[in-house]
Amino acid sequence: MTSILKVATIQKTNGSAPTLADLSISHAGSIIQTVSATSSTGVTVGGGSNGTWTNVNPTIDITPKFASSKILIIHSGSMMSYAQGQSIQMRLIRGNSSIAHYGRMYTDLPNSDWQSWAMTWPYMDSPNTTSSTGYGCQIWMEQSTGELRHNTTVSNTVTATMIAMEIKQ
């Protein structure tokens, strides 16, 4: 036997609207909010820019509802490099500060051919704030020759995505 409960309005005994906490929906581990952004804007870093961190798209802003919340950031995109023995890196930033490195990748194809990486990169952050918090990514190349591309193939741009989820603690 199944039962169906239909109501037009739920009110607390004092007549006010209940909050998520009143309804026990906002418990530890709950996803409080999700924000996402996409970008089809490619970024190319060429020779001569070695050692310089370059911003890439998309970026995202989230305003946590609780200072104790964790923010799960997921970045999905691609990178290509054209230079034999090239060392490249990607990092996640909050505001203007680096909070995580994707790691160092090396191009190892002979004859300085294009090498590409598709990546999905999750990171759990603890910003400890209820103020608007911005996240983004930056790329870096070691050598002064060759080329590094984010969100761009040899002839086309692709779509990169960034997702931020507030998780209640």
Secondary structure, DSSP 8 states (H G I E B T S, - for coil): -------S----TTS----TTTTT-S-TT-EEEEEEEEE---EEEETT-TT--EEEEEEEEE--SSTT-EEEEEEEEEEEEESTT-EEEEEEEETTEEEEEEEEEE---GGG-EEEEEEEEEEEE----SS-EEEEEEEEESSSSSEEEESB-SS-B--EEEEEEEE--
